[in-house]
Amino acid sequence: MLKVFITATIISMLALFVQVYFASASQAETKIYKAKCDSLQHVADSLYWELLPTQIEFGRYQVAYEIFAERNPKAAKQYGDIISNETE
C-alpha cells in the first residue's frame, strides 16, 4: 500500500512539475510576443507622426486645387491632365 501511495505521489509531483514548466515557458513566450507587439506599435506610432506633416500638406494642396478649379476650370483641367498623364 505504501508503494502505491509513493508512486501516486511521485506521479502527481511529476505532473505538477510538467504543468509548472510549461506554464512558465508559455509566460516567457507571452513576454516575448508582448515586447514584439510593443515594438511594432512604437514603429507604427513613429511612422504616423512622421507622415502627419506630409498628410497635412497634401490636404492643403487638395483644397487649393479645388479653389483653383472653381476660379479657373480650364487651367485646372490642364493641370489635372499634366499630373495624370505627363508625370511619373
C-alpha positions in Angstrom: 0.0 0.0 0.0 2.9 2.4 0.8 4.4 1.7 -2.6 1.1 2.7 -4.3 1.0 5.9 -2.3 4.6 6.8 -3.0 4.1 6.0 -6.7 1.0 8.1 -6.8 2.8 11.0 -5.1 5.7 10.8 -7.5 3.4 10.8 -10.5 1.5 13.7 -9.1 4.7 15.7 -8.4 5.9 14.9 -11.9 2.6 16.1 -13.4 2.8 19.3 -11.3 6.4 19.9 -12.4 5.5 19.4 -16.1 2.5 21.8 -15.7 4.6 24.5 -14.0 7.4 24.1 -16.5 5.1 24.5 -19.5 3.2 27.4 -17.8 6.5 29.3 -17.2 7.6 28.6 -20.8 4.2 29.9 -22.0 4.7 33.0 -19.8 8.1 33.6 -21.3 6.7 33.3 -24.8 3.9 35.8 -23.9 6.5 38.3 -22.6 8.5 38.0 -25.9 5.3 38.5 -28.0 4.3 41.4 -25.8 7.7 43.0 -26.4 7.5 42.5 -30.1 4.0 43.9 -30.2 5.0 46.9 -28.2 8.0 47.4 -30.6 5.7 47.2 -33.6 3.3 49.6 -32.1 6.1 52.1 -31.4 7.2 51.8 -35.1 3.6 52.4 -36.3 3.2 55.4 -34.0 6.5 56.8 -35.2 5.6 56.4 -38.8 2.2 58.0 -38.2 3.8 61.1 -36.6 6.5 61.2 -39.3 3.8 61.1 -42.0 1.4 63.6 -40.4 3.1 66.8 -41.7 3.0 65.4 -45.3 -0.7 64.5 -44.9 -1.5 68.0 -43.8 0.4 69.5 -46.7 -1.3 67.1 -49.1 -4.7 68.2 -47.7 -3.8 71.8 -48.2 -2.8 71.1 -51.8 -6.2 69.4 -52.4 -8.1 72.3 -51.0 -6.0 74.8 -53.1 -6.7 72.7 -56.2 -10.4 72.7 -55.6 -10.3 76.5 -55.2 -8.2 76.8 -58.3 -10.7 74.6 -60.2 -13.6 76.9 -59.1 -11.8 80.0 -60.2 -10.2 78.7 -63.5 -11.7 75.4 -64.6 -9.9 75.3 -67.9 -6.5 75.7 -66.3 -7.4 73.3 -63.5 -8.3 70.7 -66.2 -5.0 71.2 -67.9 -3.1 70.9 -64.6 -5.0 67.7 -63.8 -4.2 66.3 -67.2 -0.5 67.1 -66.7 -0.5 65.4 -63.3 -2.3 62.3 -64.6 -0.6 61.8 -67.9 2.7 63.5 -68.1 4.3 62.8 -64.7 5.5 59.6 -63.3 
